[in-house]
Amino acid sequence: MNELPIEIAPAEVEDLLKRGTPLRLIDIREPAEHAICQIEGASLIPMQYVPVRLNELNDPAARVIVFCHHGGRSLQVVDWLRRQGVENCQSMAGGIDLWSTQIDPAVPRY
């Protein structure tokens, strides 16, 4: 049983980053969406490529935070990752849109 909740709030992600907690931010949006806005330090792995890049996401040294536009796709990806044995992953609730409104208004909304 995974002890991490499947979702994490943007404010919690920001707090973990500020505290220096090892995190891997994974943006699963499409390249066209990524071109509009991104979170600094996040890696782009579009949703369709997650299965072939699974080995990159199974990182016991860092918590994996997956996000998309509003949080729906990332929730599906985290559910799938957990079924593949990647336990230390979470979906950022509200996606990059909520990040923009709550954490960093410099990140454009679309």
C-alpha positions as CSV (number, residue, x, y, z in Angstrom):
1,M,0.0,0.0,0.0
2,N,1.3,3.4,-1.0
3,E,1.6,5.9,1.8
4,L,1.8,8.9,-0.5
5,P,-1.6,10.3,-1.5
6,I,-2.1,10.0,-5.2
7,E,-2.5,13.8,-5.5
8,I,-0.4,16.7,-4.1
9,A,-1.4,20.4,-4.0
10,P,0.8,22.9,-5.9
11,A,1.5,24.6,-2.6
12,E,2.9,21.4,-1.2
13,V,5.1,20.9,-4.3
14,E,6.4,24.5,-3.8
15,D,7.1,23.8,-0.2
16,L,9.0,20.6,-1.0
17,L,11.1,22.5,-3.6
18,K,11.9,25.2,-1.2
19,R,13.0,22.7,1.4
20,G,15.3,21.0,-1.1
21,T,13.4,17.7,-1.1
22,P,14.6,15.6,-4.1
23,L,11.8,15.9,-6.7
24,R,11.5,15.2,-10.4
25,L,8.8,17.3,-12.0
26,I,7.4,15.6,-15.1
27,D,5.3,17.6,-17.5
28,I,3.1,15.1,-19.5
29,R,1.5,17.7,-21.7
30,E,2.0,17.9,-25.5
31,P,4.9,19.9,-26.9
32,A,2.5,22.6,-28.2
33,E,1.1,23.0,-24.7
34,H,4.6,23.1,-23.3
35,A,5.6,25.8,-25.7
36,I,2.9,28.1,-24.1
37,C,4.1,27.7,-20.6
38,Q,6.3,25.5,-18.4
39,I,7.4,25.1,-14.8
40,E,11.2,25.7,-14.4
41,G,13.1,22.5,-13.9
42,A,10.4,20.2,-15.2
43,S,11.1,17.6,-17.8
44,L,8.7,17.2,-20.7
45,I,7.6,13.6,-21.3
46,P,4.3,13.7,-23.3
47,M,1.7,11.3,-21.9
48,Q,2.0,8.9,-24.9
49,Y,5.7,8.4,-24.3
50,V,5.5,7.6,-20.6
51,P,5.3,3.8,-21.1
52,V,8.5,3.7,-23.2
53,R,10.3,6.0,-20.7
54,L,9.1,4.1,-17.6
55,N,12.7,3.3,-16.6
56,E,13.4,7.0,-16.3
57,L,10.5,7.5,-14.0
58,N,11.3,4.8,-11.5
59,D,13.7,6.8,-9.4
60,P,13.8,5.8,-5.7
61,A,16.1,8.7,-4.9
62,A,13.4,11.4,-5.8
63,R,9.7,11.8,-5.5
64,V,8.2,12.0,-9.0
65,I,5.5,14.8,-9.4
66,V,3.5,14.5,-12.6
67,F,1.5,17.3,-14.0
68,C,-0.6,18.3,-17.0
69,H,-2.9,21.2,-17.8
70,H,-5.6,20.7,-15.2
71,G,-4.7,17.4,-13.4
72,G,-6.8,14.8,-15.2
73,R,-4.2,13.3,-17.5
74,S,-1.5,13.3,-14.8
75,L,-3.9,11.5,-12.4
76,Q,-4.3,8.7,-15.0
77,V,-0.5,8.5,-15.6
78,V,0.2,8.3,-11.8
79,D,-2.4,5.6,-11.4
80,W,-0.7,3.7,-14.3
81,L,2.8,4.3,-12.9
82,R,1.8,3.0,-9.5
83,R,0.4,-0.2,-11.2
84,Q,3.8,-0.6,-12.8
85,G,5.5,-0.4,-9.4
86,V,6.5,3.2,-9.3
87,E,5.4,4.0,-5.8
88,N,7.0,7.4,-5.2
89,C,4.9,9.3,-7.7
90,Q,2.1,11.8,-7.3
91,S,-0.2,13.9,-9.5
92,M,-0.1,17.7,-9.0
93,A,-3.8,18.6,-8.4
94,G,-5.1,21.3,-10.7
95,G,-2.0,21.0,-13.0
96,I,0.0,23.9,-14.4
97,D,-3.2,26.0,-14.4
98,L,-3.5,25.9,-10.6
99,W,0.2,26.3,-10.3
100,S,-0.1,29.6,-12.3
101,T,-3.0,30.9,-10.2
102,Q,-1.7,29.8,-6.8
103,I,2.1,29.8,-7.0
104,D,3.6,31.6,-10.0
105,P,1.4,34.1,-11.9
106,A,4.3,34.6,-14.3
107,V,3.4,31.2,-15.8
108,P,0.9,32.0,-18.6
109,R,-2.5,30.4,-18.5
110,Y,-4.3,29.0,-21.5
